[in-house]
Amino acid sequence: QVQLVESGGGLVLAGGSLRLSCAASGRTFSSYAMGWFRQAPEKERVFVGAIDWSGGYTTYADSVKGRFTISRDNAKNTVYLQMNSLKPEDTAVYYCAAATVITPIPKFWAYWGQGTQVTVSS
């Protein structure tokens, strides 16, 4: 069992940066791949990116590639999403998730946080 708690969301101007954190409980954190998803109002939850258990592999959606970076610290049971050059279309609730394999399909991720709001104003 893994419990996830996101933090770091907020309001930022376009072009600005935010770093989201996702703290996990449980001794098995380091055995899970970790992903970030986002959901804008009245839209489906979509894949942002993910990192494997070791931190040696990351993958990103085309919409955020080159602007967002995912990292993890297994000693702190935490995964991060560094978001740079933010755009108004990045506005959404951001969720972290844990799974045994990386997939862009939300239903295959076993554990989810409660989400944190990111709002980018123009």
Buried (B, 14 or more C-beta within 10 A) or exposed (E): EBEBBBEBBEEBEEEBEBEBBBBBEBEEBBEBBBBBBBBEEEEEBBBBBBBBBEBEEBBBBEBBEEBBBBBBEBEEBBBBBBBBEBBEEBBBBBBBBBBEEBBBEBEEBEBBBEBBEBBBEE
